[in-house]
Amino acid sequence: MSTAIESPVYTLGTWQGNVLDDFGVEWIVEDEDGWSSTPPVKATLQEKTAGDGAWSGPGFFSSRVINLTGRAKAPDRLSMLAAKDRLRASISPRVPAQLQVDEAHMTRVATVRLSDKIDVRDQSAEIFSWGLTITAPDPRRYAPEPNTTSTALPSAATTGRTYPRTWPMLYGGAVEGGTGSVFFDNLGDFDETPAVITFVGPVQTPRVEHVQTGRNLTFDLTLSADDILVVDLLAQTAILNGSGNRAYTISAGSAWFMLVSGMNELAFRGVALSPPPDPLMTVTATSAWS
């Protein structure tokens, strides 16, 4: 098992930096750029043609480019050559990998791809320098584990006029719209944090309301007890029963939203249909940092 020799410890597939690995090789990260800092910003600016300054709109973060450089010291020449092979095999430009950074105060992760050559240069018979350039298309640095919370949509039979006689026929009753809420505390500082929202019927016009932004997503759909609608806020998709994007069923007045830093309340609304079970909304989200 690898032994940490410096902090932070970087883990990329089977490779780790700032450790003494199982093969007796010391991997030292001498320089890091792009992980501790925020991602580059895409500013929205248009210079004024007849006035000082520029028109300014909200900016956006670009992808996160991370550069790691250091040196490796092996116990012998053959161990050094094998260490180079393990480094080259740790990541590919084709297959995404998870970068995990274990710092003294917390652990965070990002999904990355190799975006430049892996630079390897011999310094002696047992020591070589190395360099990695990787890119995270999603610039957020996430907590290692998501949080999942669910709420049911309670239903209540509607009331009406009471008749003084008993009818020989039983009629199915409508139910009033109900509401339940889930709460997610985003411990990070990222003000646009995604989530996945899953609706399970039976429910008519399922809707999720994000209290902090005042936005909602309402779907002009009726879900039976066997239907599952998975809404991905980052991809802006609504997948029904594992196939077919139903994002086109979003009602007028709806707007896509993301979670904010701090506490988030998401309210489940709609018309619960009988018979039971009660409809369910599940929210899966992960704290994110810039």
Secondary structure, DSSP 8 states (H G I E B T S, - for coil): --EE-SSSEEEETTEEESEE-TTS-EEEEEEEESSSS---EEEEEEE-SSSSSEEEEEEEE--EEEEEEEEEE-SSHHHHHHHHHHHHTT--SSS-EEEEEE-SS-EEEEEEEE-S--EEEESSSSEEEEEEEEEESS--EE-SS-EEEEEE----B------SS--SS-----B-EEEEEEEEEE-S--SSB-EEEEEESSEEEEEEEETTTTEEEEB--EE-TT-EEEEETTTTEEEETTS-B-GGGB-TT-----B-SEEEEEEEEEEE-SSSS--EEEEEE--EE-
